[in-house]
Amino acid sequence: MVSAELTQSCIDAYTKHKHLKLAANDVGIPWQTVYVHLKRAGVAVTGDKLRYGSDTDRTAAVAEQHFLRLVPSATDQNAAKFQSKVDFLIHGFGVDVKASRLHGAGAGKSKKWMFSVKKQEAIADFFVCFAYTEDLQQVVRTLLIPGELARHHTSISLPEHGGKWADYEVEPESLAQFFAALKAA
């Protein structure tokens, strides 16, 4: 197979699977060679967290898709780069989307959602946190937190009822209007 044909075969297989090893199986060459062809062709190797990611990755992917439906003007940074610094850019502002399922309580403690911000706390301009039901079918609460307020925190804990972060609770449908207003600011 000519190099241009092989490159196109790699692109087609990767587009179909969004997984290097599965694409390599389709083409019949090692995944490392598929990767080289993709990089030379300028194809972003981003993977598919919904299909192949860990439980945490899949939960994050669900939240990111939810956010994009709410704020379609957002530019998805994960589409262009694997593990981008922030999930979305909107009018020059970095937005990182977080998701959590309701965690069970220990003896005498209430249930809560936990959002890890340690990797982006110094980078993101805003955090949007979606608090999901245990089956990820429904958003129970949505937080919009300015990045500066999350600085020096490794996680945000939101109890089932109340909590200090509840001051930043918003209606999910208000996110598009808020982020649209940033363009004029």
Summary of the structure (lengths in Angstrom):
residues: 185
radius of gyration: 19.3
end to end distance: 54.3
largest distance: 67.0
contacts: 543
relative contact order: 0.11
helix: 42%
strand: 22%
